[in-house]
């Protein structure tokens, strides 16, 4: 899926916040969680998310999602990562 189609999907599904995020090369964000649901599309680079001890790497064109409160670790690859993300607060 490309950026335009993904952004249109986020809008159609009612995601109230859509933004572009990026992490610098080799950035490590220790385990944390968010107070919002996430649906994201990797645009450039790669990111490895570790949830419950299981790591998965996402590359350009791949989507990842997680529910609010999901504890996870973020590791950007050697080129960093840039992604488009929808954020939806949980009541």
Rosetta constraint file for C-alpha pairs under 8 A:
AtomPair CA 1 CA 5 HARMONIC 6.41 0.50
AtomPair CA 1 CA 6 HARMONIC 6.44 0.50
AtomPair CA 1 CA 61 HARMONIC 5.78 0.50
AtomPair CA 1 CA 62 HARMONIC 7.74 0.50
AtomPair CA 2 CA 6 HARMONIC 6.15 0.50
AtomPair CA 2 CA 61 HARMONIC 6.63 0.50
AtomPair CA 3 CA 7 HARMONIC 6.03 0.50
AtomPair CA 3 CA 41 HARMONIC 7.57 0.50
AtomPair CA 3 CA 43 HARMONIC 7.36 0.50
AtomPair CA 3 CA 84 HARMONIC 7.44 0.50
AtomPair CA 4 CA 8 HARMONIC 6.15 0.50
AtomPair CA 5 CA 9 HARMONIC 6.15 0.50
AtomPair CA 6 CA 10 HARMONIC 6.24 0.50
AtomPair CA 6 CA 41 HARMONIC 7.28 0.50
AtomPair CA 7 CA 11 HARMONIC 6.29 0.50
AtomPair CA 7 CA 18 HARMONIC 7.65 0.50
AtomPair CA 7 CA 84 HARMONIC 7.83 0.50
AtomPair CA 8 CA 12 HARMONIC 6.07 0.50
AtomPair CA 9 CA 13 HARMONIC 6.05 0.50
AtomPair CA 10 CA 14 HARMONIC 6.28 0.50
AtomPair CA 10 CA 15 HARMONIC 5.40 0.50
AtomPair CA 10 CA 18 HARMONIC 7.54 0.50
AtomPair CA 10 CA 86 HARMONIC 6.40 0.50
AtomPair CA 11 CA 15 HARMONIC 5.79 0.50
AtomPair CA 11 CA 16 HARMONIC 7.64 0.50
AtomPair CA 15 CA 86 HARMONIC 5.76 0.50
AtomPair CA 15 CA 87 HARMONIC 6.29 0.50
AtomPair CA 15 CA 88 HARMONIC 5.72 0.50
AtomPair CA 16 CA 86 HARMONIC 7.40 0.50
AtomPair CA 16 CA 87 HARMONIC 6.77 0.50
AtomPair CA 16 CA 88 HARMONIC 6.09 0.50
AtomPair CA 17 CA 86 HARMONIC 5.58 0.50
AtomPair CA 17 CA 87 HARMONIC 5.19 0.50
AtomPair CA 17 CA 88 HARMONIC 6.66 0.50
AtomPair CA 18 CA 84 HARMONIC 7.21 0.50
AtomPair CA 18 CA 85 HARMONIC 5.64 0.50
AtomPair CA 18 CA 86 HARMONIC 4.47 0.50
AtomPair CA 18 CA 87 HARMONIC 6.43 0.50
AtomPair CA 19 CA 84 HARMONIC 5.83 0.50
AtomPair CA 19 CA 85 HARMONIC 5.50 0.50
AtomPair CA 19 CA 86 HARMONIC 6.64 0.50
AtomPair CA 20 CA 82 HARMONIC 7.13 0.50
AtomPair CA 20 CA 83 HARMONIC 5.70 0.50
AtomPair CA 20 CA 84 HARMONIC 4.46 0.50
AtomPair CA 20 CA 85 HARMONIC 6.12 0.50
AtomPair CA 21 CA 82 HARMONIC 5.76 0.50
AtomPair CA 21 CA 83 HARMONIC 5.46 0.50
AtomPair CA 21 CA 84 HARMONIC 6.36 0.50
AtomPair CA 21 CA 85 HARMONIC 7.20 0.50
AtomPair CA 22 CA 80 HARMONIC 7.34 0.50
AtomPair CA 22 CA 81 HARMONIC 5.41 0.50
AtomPair CA 22 CA 82 HARMONIC 4.17 0.50
AtomPair CA 22 CA 83 HARMONIC 6.23 0.50
AtomPair CA 23 CA 27 HARMONIC 6.21 0.50
AtomPair CA 23 CA 76 HARMONIC 6.31 0.50
AtomPair CA 23 CA 80 HARMONIC 5.50 0.50
AtomPair CA 23 CA 81 HARMONIC 5.36 0.50
AtomPair CA 23 CA 82 HARMONIC 6.63 0.50
AtomPair CA 24 CA 76 HARMONIC 6.96 0.50
AtomPair CA 24 CA 79 HARMONIC 7.41 0.50
AtomPair CA 24 CA 80 HARMONIC 4.57 0.50
AtomPair CA 24 CA 81 HARMONIC 6.78 0.50
AtomPair CA 25 CA 76 HARMONIC 5.85 0.50
AtomPair CA 25 CA 77 HARMONIC 5.78 0.50
AtomPair CA 25 CA 78 HARMONIC 4.86 0.50
AtomPair CA 25 CA 79 HARMONIC 4.98 0.50
AtomPair CA 25 CA 80 HARMONIC 3.65 0.50
AtomPair CA 25 CA 81 HARMONIC 7.26 0.50
AtomPair CA 26 CA 75 HARMONIC 6.50 0.50
AtomPair CA 26 CA 76 HARMONIC 5.00 0.50
AtomPair CA 26 CA 77 HARMONIC 5.31 0.50
AtomPair CA 26 CA 78 HARMONIC 5.42 0.50
AtomPair CA 26 CA 79 HARMONIC 7.60 0.50
AtomPair CA 26 CA 80 HARMONIC 6.30 0.50
AtomPair CA 27 CA 74 HARMONIC 7.86 0.50
AtomPair CA 27 CA 75 HARMONIC 5.73 0.50
AtomPair CA 27 CA 76 HARMONIC 5.17 0.50
AtomPair CA 27 CA 77 HARMONIC 7.66 0.50
AtomPair CA 27 CA 80 HARMONIC 7.27 0.50
AtomPair CA 28 CA 73 HARMONIC 7.61 0.50
AtomPair CA 28 CA 74 HARMONIC 5.84 0.50
AtomPair CA 28 CA 75 HARMONIC 4.62 0.50
AtomPair CA 28 CA 76 HARMONIC 6.62 0.50
AtomPair CA 29 CA 73 HARMONIC 5.87 0.50
AtomPair CA 29 CA 74 HARMONIC 5.03 0.50
AtomPair CA 29 CA 75 HARMONIC 6.42 0.50
AtomPair CA 30 CA 72 HARMONIC 7.82 0.50
AtomPair CA 30 CA 73 HARMONIC 5.25 0.50
AtomPair CA 30 CA 74 HARMONIC 6.85 0.50
AtomPair CA 31 CA 71 HARMONIC 6.14 0.50
AtomPair CA 31 CA 72 HARMONIC 5.01 0.50
AtomPair CA 31 CA 73 HARMONIC 4.39 0.50
AtomPair CA 31 CA 74 HARMONIC 7.55 0.50
AtomPair CA 32 CA 70 HARMONIC 7.97 0.50
AtomPair CA 32 CA 71 HARMONIC 5.23 0.50
AtomPair CA 32 CA 72 HARMONIC 5.63 0.50
AtomPair CA 32 CA 73 HARMONIC 6.61 0.50
AtomPair CA 33 CA 68 HARMONIC 7.06 0.50
AtomPair CA 33 CA 69 HARMONIC 5.12 0.50
AtomPair CA 33 CA 70 HARMONIC 5.40 0.50
AtomPair CA 33 CA 71 HARMONIC 4.64 0.50
AtomPair CA 33 CA 72 HARMONIC 6.29 0.50
AtomPair CA 34 CA 68 HARMONIC 5.46 0.50
AtomPair CA 34 CA 69 HARMONIC 5.51 0.50
AtomPair CA 34 CA 70 HARMONIC 7.13 0.50
AtomPair CA 35 CA 68 HARMONIC 4.99 0.50
AtomPair CA 35 CA 69 HARMONIC 5.95 0.50
AtomPair CA 35 CA 89 HARMONIC 6.22 0.50
AtomPair CA 35 CA 90 HARMONIC 6.52 0.50
AtomPair CA 36 CA 67 HARMONIC 6.86 0.50
AtomPair CA 36 CA 68 HARMONIC 4.41 0.50
AtomPair CA 36 CA 69 HARMONIC 7.44 0.50
AtomPair CA 36 CA 87 HARMONIC 5.99 0.50
AtomPair CA 36 CA 88 HARMONIC 5.12 0.50
AtomPair CA 36 CA 89 HARMONIC 4.05 0.50
AtomPair CA 36 CA 90 HARMONIC 5.42 0.50
AtomPair CA 37 CA 65 HARMONIC 7.55 0.50
AtomPair CA 37 CA 66 HARMONIC 5.89 0.50
AtomPair CA 37 CA 67 HARMONIC 4.41 0.50
AtomPair CA 37 CA 68 HARMONIC 4.53 0.50
AtomPair CA 37 CA 87 HARMONIC 5.64 0.50
AtomPair CA 37 CA 88 HARMONIC 5.03 0.50
AtomPair CA 37 CA 89 HARMONIC 6.23 0.50
AtomPair CA 37 CA 90 HARMONIC 6.86 0.50
AtomPair CA 38 CA 64 HARMONIC 7.89 0.50
AtomPair CA 38 CA 65 HARMONIC 5.18 0.50
AtomPair CA 38 CA 66 HARMONIC 5.30 0.50
AtomPair CA 38 CA 67 HARMONIC 6.36 0.50
AtomPair CA 38 CA 68 HARMONIC 7.42 0.50
AtomPair CA 38 CA 85 HARMONIC 6.72 0.50
AtomPair CA 38 CA 86 HARMONIC 5.76 0.50
AtomPair CA 38 CA 87 HARMONIC 4.97 0.50
AtomPair CA 38 CA 88 HARMONIC 6.70 0.50
AtomPair CA 39 CA 63 HARMONIC 7.16 0.50
AtomPair CA 39 CA 64 HARMONIC 5.95 0.50
AtomPair CA 39 CA 65 HARMONIC 4.37 0.50
AtomPair CA 39 CA 66 HARMONIC 6.86 0.50
AtomPair CA 39 CA 85 HARMONIC 5.71 0.50
AtomPair CA 39 CA 86 HARMONIC 5.22 0.50
AtomPair CA 39 CA 87 HARMONIC 6.84 0.50
AtomPair CA 40 CA 63 HARMONIC 5.44 0.50
AtomPair CA 40 CA 64 HARMONIC 5.36 0.50
AtomPair CA 40 CA 65 HARMONIC 6.21 0.50
AtomPair CA 40 CA 83 HARMONIC 6.50 0.50
AtomPair CA 40 CA 84 HARMONIC 5.49 0.50
AtomPair CA 40 CA 85 HARMONIC 4.12 0.50
AtomPair CA 40 CA 86 HARMONIC 6.16 0.50
AtomPair CA 41 CA 60 HARMONIC 7.46 0.50
AtomPair CA 41 CA 61 HARMONIC 6.31 0.50
AtomPair CA 41 CA 62 HARMONIC 5.76 0.50
AtomPair CA 41 CA 63 HARMONIC 4.42 0.50
AtomPair CA 41 CA 64 HARMONIC 6.59 0.50
AtomPair CA 41 CA 83 HARMONIC 5.48 0.50
AtomPair CA 41 CA 84 HARMONIC 5.28 0.50
AtomPair CA 41 CA 85 HARMONIC 6.48 0.50
AtomPair CA 42 CA 46 HARMONIC 7.07 0.50
AtomPair CA 42 CA 58 HARMONIC 6.90 0.50
AtomPair CA 42 CA 59 HARMONIC 5.91 0.50
AtomPair CA 42 CA 60 HARMONIC 4.70 0.50
AtomPair CA 42 CA 61 HARMONIC 5.69 0.50
AtomPair CA 42 CA 62 HARMONIC 5.74 0.50
AtomPair CA 42 CA 63 HARMONIC 6.37 0.50
AtomPair CA 42 CA 81 HARMONIC 7.29 0.50
AtomPair CA 42 CA 82 HARMONIC 6.19 0.50
AtomPair CA 42 CA 83 HARMONIC 4.29 0.50
AtomPair CA 42 CA 84 HARMONIC 6.55 0.50
AtomPair CA 43 CA 59 HARMONIC 7.72 0.50
AtomPair CA 43 CA 60 HARMONIC 4.85 0.50
AtomPair CA 43 CA 61 HARMONIC 6.33 0.50
AtomPair CA 43 CA 81 HARMONIC 7.55 0.50
AtomPair CA 43 CA 82 HARMONIC 5.47 0.50
AtomPair CA 43 CA 83 HARMONIC 4.96 0.50
AtomPair CA 43 CA 84 HARMONIC 6.93 0.50
AtomPair CA 44 CA 59 HARMONIC 7.17 0.50
AtomPair CA 44 CA 60 HARMONIC 5.29 0.50
AtomPair CA 44 CA 80 HARMONIC 7.92 0.50
AtomPair CA 44 CA 81 HARMONIC 5.56 0.50
AtomPair CA 44 CA 82 HARMONIC 5.12 0.50
AtomPair CA 44 CA 83 HARMONIC 6.92 0.50
AtomPair CA 45 CA 59 HARMONIC 6.27 0.50
AtomPair CA 45 CA 60 HARMONIC 6.55 0.50
AtomPair CA 45 CA 76 HARMONIC 7.86 0.50
AtomPair CA 45 CA 77 HARMONIC 6.58 0.50
AtomPair CA 45 CA 78 HARMONIC 7.79 0.50
AtomPair CA 45 CA 79 HARMONIC 5.42 0.50
AtomPair CA 45 CA 80 HARMONIC 5.45 0.50
AtomPair CA 45 CA 81 HARMONIC 4.33 0.50
AtomPair CA 45 CA 82 HARMONIC 6.50 0.50
AtomPair CA 46 CA 57 HARMONIC 6.71 0.50
AtomPair CA 46 CA 58 HARMONIC 5.54 0.50
AtomPair CA 46 CA 59 HARMONIC 4.63 0.50
AtomPair CA 46 CA 60 HARMONIC 6.92 0.50
AtomPair CA 46 CA 76 HARMONIC 6.03 0.50
AtomPair CA 46 CA 77 HARMONIC 5.22 0.50
AtomPair CA 46 CA 79 HARMONIC 7.42 0.50
AtomPair CA 46 CA 80 HARMONIC 6.51 0.50
AtomPair CA 46 CA 81 HARMONIC 5.08 0.50
AtomPair CA 46 CA 82 HARMONIC 7.85 0.50
AtomPair CA 47 CA 57 HARMONIC 5.54 0.50
AtomPair CA 47 CA 58 HARMONIC 5.44 0.50
AtomPair CA 47 CA 59 HARMONIC 6.91 0.50
AtomPair CA 47 CA 74 HARMONIC 6.80 0.50
AtomPair CA 47 CA 75 HARMONIC 5.60 0.50
AtomPair CA 47 CA 76 HARMONIC 4.45 0.50
AtomPair CA 47 CA 77 HARMONIC 5.76 0.50
AtomPair CA 47 CA 80 HARMONIC 7.58 0.50
AtomPair CA 47 CA 81 HARMONIC 6.12 0.50
AtomPair CA 48 CA 55 HARMONIC 6.36 0.50
AtomPair CA 48 CA 56 HARMONIC 5.36 0.50
AtomPair CA 48 CA 57 HARMONIC 4.05 0.50
AtomPair CA 48 CA 58 HARMONIC 6.22 0.50
AtomPair CA 48 CA 73 HARMONIC 7.99 0.50
AtomPair CA 48 CA 74 HARMONIC 5.91 0.50
AtomPair CA 48 CA 75 HARMONIC 5.07 0.50
AtomPair CA 48 CA 76 HARMONIC 6.35 0.50
AtomPair CA 48 CA 77 HARMONIC 7.46 0.50
AtomPair CA 49 CA 55 HARMONIC 5.58 0.50
AtomPair CA 49 CA 56 HARMONIC 5.55 0.50
AtomPair CA 49 CA 57 HARMONIC 6.42 0.50
AtomPair CA 49 CA 72 HARMONIC 6.50 0.50
AtomPair CA 49 CA 73 HARMONIC 5.59 0.50
AtomPair CA 49 CA 74 HARMONIC 4.93 0.50
AtomPair CA 49 CA 75 HARMONIC 6.54 0.50
AtomPair CA 50 CA 54 HARMONIC 5.29 0.50
AtomPair CA 50 CA 55 HARMONIC 4.10 0.50
AtomPair CA 50 CA 56 HARMONIC 6.45 0.50
AtomPair CA 50 CA 72 HARMONIC 5.47 0.50
AtomPair CA 50 CA 73 HARMONIC 5.03 0.50
AtomPair CA 50 CA 74 HARMONIC 6.75 0.50
AtomPair CA 51 CA 55 HARMONIC 6.51 0.50
AtomPair CA 51 CA 70 HARMONIC 7.77 0.50
AtomPair CA 51 CA 71 HARMONIC 6.48 0.50
AtomPair CA 51 CA 72 HARMONIC 4.79 0.50
AtomPair CA 51 CA 73 HARMONIC 6.81 0.50
AtomPair CA 52 CA 71 HARMONIC 7.69 0.50
AtomPair CA 52 CA 72 HARMONIC 7.44 0.50
AtomPair CA 58 CA 62 HARMONIC 5.84 0.50
AtomPair CA 58 CA 63 HARMONIC 7.21 0.50
AtomPair CA 58 CA 64 HARMONIC 7.37 0.50
AtomPair CA 66 CA 70 HARMONIC 6.45 0.50
AtomPair CA 68 CA 89 HARMONIC 7.57 0.50
AtomPair CA 68 CA 90 HARMONIC 6.56 0.50
AtomPair CA 76 CA 80 HARMONIC 5.05 0.50
AtomPair CA 76 CA 81 HARMONIC 5.83 0.50
AtomPair CA 77 CA 81 HARMONIC 6.81 0.50
